Amino acid sequence: MILPSWEGKNRKETERDAQSFLPSMKLHQIIPIVEGQILLDVGVDPDISCGAASDLLSDVLVFAEPYSILITGLCNPQVVRTAEMADIAAILFVRGKTPEAETIDLARKKGIPLAVSKATMFEVCGRLYQAGLRSCDVSCRLKRP
């Protein structure tokens, strides 16, 4: 395998190149797995490298990786702002929650697709993990003694 050269690249470019070696899923592949639907189609079908599930946005900023899907029950505009800061590829709302119009409008402006599933956060995470999507949480990948 030939590794890409990371010289002269910024952090985002380096992370994107590194992510290309990890298995990923397209958003359109995730939707049937979670029995969901697209709420906001922004014209792209992003590659999703991992999943981050939280209702605590400070955890998202710490643990989420670029190009991940944010799985949450929070529906306020702050979710979109946090996703933008963390370079989240898409947001999936669980428990059938629908975000308010202000949240959808902000996601449209920021180019972040939105989806919803009636399943619980636990069930969505389990289904995606079983389908091969990895967790963004580094502690899940560390070998324990």
Secondary structure in CASP SS format (residue, H / E / C, confidence):
PFRMAT SS
TARGET T0000
AUTHOR 0000-0000-0000
METHOD secondary structure of the structure
MODEL  1
M C 1.00
I C 1.00
L C 1.00
P C 1.00
S C 1.00
W C 1.00
E C 1.00
G C 1.00
K C 1.00
N C 1.00
R H 1.00
K H 1.00
E H 1.00
T H 1.00
E H 1.00
R H 1.00
D H 1.00
A H 1.00
Q H 1.00
S C 1.00
F C 1.00
L C 1.00
P C 1.00
S C 1.00
M E 1.00
K E 1.00
L H 1.00
H H 1.00
Q H 1.00
I H 1.00
I H 1.00
P H 1.00
I H 1.00
V C 1.00
E C 1.00
G E 1.00
Q E 1.00
I E 1.00
L E 1.00
L E 1.00
D C 1.00
V C 1.00
G C 1.00
V C 1.00
D C 1.00
P C 1.00
D E 1.00
I E 1.00
S C 1.00
C E 1.00
G E 1.00
A E 1.00
A E 1.00
S C 1.00
D C 1.00
L C 1.00
L H 1.00
S H 1.00
D H 1.00
V H 1.00
L H 1.00
V H 1.00
F H 1.00
A C 1.00
E C 1.00
P C 1.00
Y C 1.00
S C 1.00
I E 1.00
L E 1.00
I E 1.00
T E 1.00
G C 1.00
L C 1.00
C C 1.00
N C 1.00
P H 1.00
Q H 1.00
V H 1.00
V H 1.00
R H 1.00
T H 1.00
A H 1.00
E H 1.00
M H 1.00
A C 1.00
D C 1.00
I C 1.00
A C 1.00
A E 1.00
I E 1.00
L E 1.00
F E 1.00
V C 1.00
R C 1.00
G C 1.00
K C 1.00
T C 1.00
P C 1.00
E C 1.00
A H 1.00
E H 1.00
T H 1.00
I H 1.00
D H 1.00
L H 1.00
A H 1.00
R H 1.00
K H 1.00
K H 1.00
G C 1.00
I C 1.00
P C 1.00
L E 1.00
A E 1.00
V E 1.00
S E 1.00
K C 1.00
A C 1.00
T C 1.00
M H 1.00
F H 1.00
E H 1.00
V H 1.00
C H 1.00
G H 1.00
R H 1.00
L H 1.00
Y H 1.00
Q H 1.00
A C 1.00
G C 1.00
L C 1.00
R E 1.00
S E 1.00
C C 1.00
D C 1.00
V H 1.00
S H 1.00
C H 1.00
R C 1.00
L C 1.00
K C 1.00
R C 1.00
P C 1.00
END
